[in-house]
Amino acid sequence: DAGFRRDLVLILRQKGFQPIPFSSGTDFLESLEFLQSGIVLMELHMPGMDGLEIQERLLERRVDMPVIIMARDAELQTAVHAIKKGATDFIEKPFTFALLMEMLNDAIAQLDMQSAVQSRRDDAASRVNHLSTRERDVMHGLLAGLTNKALARELNLRIIHRLLPMVRRAFSFQATRVERLLVGCYEAETGGHFRAHRDNTTKGTAHRRFAVTINLNADFEGGE
């Protein structure tokens, strides 16, 4: 919808954003290598490639930009599928600009986090390149014992910047902290990760409100 796209661009510019509009997903992909990292706000259905196809192309190119899908009520199931495939969020049309701004601010926080993580990775890579052979041997030994800790830190950052805003919007509840993070392994035959679970049944844990299970399998597509 050219009119909707034009109006949205004008509003975003008034709020200090620098949007670059595209009339189709194909035009966006062809220009991708010339664009700075930013937030992708796109319709689920577009001329040519649809939003899911565009998302697949971004994954194939390892483009790590926050993606917000705009969808109508009848398209919400497809939008949920896009979330499972890696989209940051979806917004139901018609929507208020206040809600869109909230989602964009959440996406900006995610983008800042990704930038900080990439900066640390670049710095680490530079340091590794300057290590002696002996120093590399020591580093590999340390990394073997720190794998779970590094994973826990990465997950904690993602939970803070992605999950907590969703909890706030869905339940009108402002979570203040992530109290405990456990990395575990379940047998698929037992379905352990799908079972209802609570960890606020004692006096010392009664203040807890949410328990979340995140499946780390690369081929996991979601469950009930």
C-alpha positions in Angstrom: 0.0 0.0 0.0 1.9 3.0 -1.3 -0.3 5.5 0.7 0.2 3.7 4.0 3.9 3.4 3.3 4.2 7.1 2.6 2.3 8.1 5.7 4.3 5.8 7.9 7.6 7.2 6.5 6.4 10.8 7.3 5.5 9.9 10.9 8.7 8.1 11.5 10.8 11.0 10.2 8.9 13.3 12.5 10.0 11.1 15.4 13.6 11.3 14.5 14.0 8.0 12.5 15.6 7.9 9.1 13.3 5.3 7.2 14.2 4.1 3.8 11.0 2.8 2.0 10.9 0.0 -0.5 8.0 -0.9 -2.8 8.8 -4.6 -2.6 10.9 -7.2 -0.8 13.0 -7.7 -3.9 14.0 -4.1 -4.0 14.9 -4.3 -0.3 17.1 -7.4 -0.8 18.9 -5.8 -3.9 19.8 -2.8 -1.8 20.7 -4.7 1.3 24.5 -4.5 0.9 24.4 -0.7 0.7 22.3 -0.3 3.9 23.5 0.3 7.4 22.3 -2.0 10.1 18.8 -1.1 11.3 15.3 -2.3 12.0 13.2 -4.1 9.3 9.5 -3.2 9.4 7.6 -5.0 6.7 4.2 -6.3 5.7 3.5 -10.0 5.8 2.1 -9.9 2.2 3.9 -7.8 -0.4 4.3 -7.9 -4.2 6.6 -10.7 -5.3 8.2 -12.2 -2.2 6.2 -12.2 1.0 7.5 -11.4 4.5 8.4 -15.0 5.3 10.4 -15.3 2.2 12.3 -12.1 2.9 13.0 -13.4 6.4 14.4 -16.6 5.0 16.7 -14.6 2.7 18.0 -12.6 5.6 18.7 -15.8 7.5 20.5 -17.3 4.5 22.7 -14.1 4.3 23.3 -14.1 8.1 21.8 -10.6 8.3 21.1 -10.1 12.0 18.6 -7.2 11.9 15.5 -7.0 14.2 12.5 -7.8 12.1 8.9 -6.5 12.9 6.1 -8.1 10.9 2.9 -6.1 10.2 -0.1 -8.4 9.8 -3.8 -8.4 9.8 -6.0 -10.5 12.2 -6.5 -13.3 9.6 -2.7 -13.5 9.2 -1.7 -13.8 12.8 -1.0 -17.5 12.7 1.5 -16.9 9.9 3.0 -14.0 11.8 3.5 -16.3 14.9 5.3 -18.7 12.6 7.6 -15.9 11.5 8.4 -15.2 15.2 9.4 -18.9 15.6 11.7 -18.5 12.6 13.5 -15.5 14.2 11.4 -12.4 13.7 11.6 -10.0 16.6 7.9 -9.3 16.9 4.7 -8.7 15.0 2.1 -5.9 15.2 -1.5 -6.3 14.2 -3.0 -3.9 11.7 -4.6 -1.5 12.3 -2.3 -0.4 15.1 -1.7 2.7 17.2 1.5 4.7 16.6 2.2 4.5 20.4 2.4 0.7 20.2 4.6 0.8 17.1 7.0 3.2 18.9 7.1 0.8 21.9 8.1 -2.1 19.6 10.6 0.1 17.7 12.2 1.1 21.0 12.5 -2.6 22.0 14.0 -3.4 18.6 16.5 -0.5 19.1 17.6 -2.0 22.4 18.1 -5.3 20.7 20.1 -3.7 17.9 22.3 -1.9 20.5 22.8 -5.2 22.3 23.8 -6.9 19.0 26.2 -4.1 18.2 27.8 -4.4 21.6 28.1 -8.1 21.3 29.7 -7.8 17.8 32.1 -5.1 19.1 33.2 -7.5 21.9 33.6 -10.3 19.3 35.7 -8.1 17.1 37.8 -7.1 20.0 38.2 -10.7 21.1 39.2 -11.8 17.6 41.8 -9.1 17.4 43.2 -10.2 20.8 43.3 -13.8 19.7 45.1 -13.0 16.5 47.9 -11.5 18.7 48.3 -14.5 21.0 51.4 -16.7 21.0 51.1 -20.4 20.5 51.4 -21.1 24.2 48.8 -18.4 25.0 46.4 -20.0 22.5 46.8 -23.4 24.3 45.9 -21.8 27.6 42.9 -20.0 26.1 41.5 -23.3 24.6 41.8 -24.9 28.0 39.9 -22.1 29.7 37.2 -22.0 27.0 36.5 -25.7 27.5 35.5 -25.0 31.1 33.6 -21.7 30.5 31.2 -22.9 27.7 28.1 -23.1 29.9 28.9 -19.8 31.6 29.3 -18.0 28.3 26.0 -19.5 27.1 24.3 -18.4 30.3 25.5 -14.8 29.8 24.3 -14.7 26.2 20.9 -16.1 27.1 20.5 -13.6 29.9 21.2 -10.7 27.6 18.6 -12.0 25.1 16.0 -12.6 27.8 16.4 -9.1 29.1 16.1 -7.4 25.8 13.6 -9.6 24.1 11.5 -11.6 26.5 10.9 -9.0 29.2 9.2 -6.4 26.8 6.9 -9.2 25.6 5.9 -10.0 29.2 5.2 -6.4 29.8 2.9 -6.0 26.8 1.1 -9.4 27.2 0.6 -9.3 31.0 1.0 -5.6 31.9 3.7 -6.7 34.3 7.1 -5.2 34.6 9.6 -7.9 35.5 12.5 -6.4 37.4 15.1 -9.1 37.1 16.0 -12.6 36.0 16.6 -14.4 39.2 18.0 -17.8 38.1 19.1 -19.3 34.8 19.6 -23.0 34.5 21.0 -24.9 31.5 19.6 -28.5 31.4 19.3 -31.5 29.1 16.0 -33.4 28.6 15.4 -36.8 27.0 13.0 -36.2 24.0 11.1 -39.4 24.8 10.0 -38.0 28.2 8.8 -34.6 26.9 10.3 -33.0 29.9 10.5 -29.5 28.4 6.8 -29.5 27.7 5.6 -30.3 31.2 4.1 -27.7 33.4 6.6 -26.6 36.0 6.7 -24.2 39.0 9.6 -22.9 41.0 7.8 -20.6 43.4 6.4 -23.1 45.8 8.5 -22.3 48.9 8.5 -19.3 51.2 11.8 -18.0 49.7 10.6 -18.3 46.1 6.9 -17.2 46.5 7.7 -13.8 45.0 8.5 -15.3 41.6 5.9 -14.7 38.8 7.2 -16.3 35.6 9.1 -19.5 34.8 10.3 -19.8 31.2 11.6 -22.7 29.2 13.8 -22.0 26.2 14.5 -24.9 23.9 18.0 -24.7 22.4 17.7 -27.4 19.7 18.6 -26.0 16.3 15.7 -27.8 14.7 13.0 -26.8 17.3 9.9 -25.1 15.8 7.8 -24.7 18.9 5.3 -26.7 20.9 2.1 -26.3 23.0 
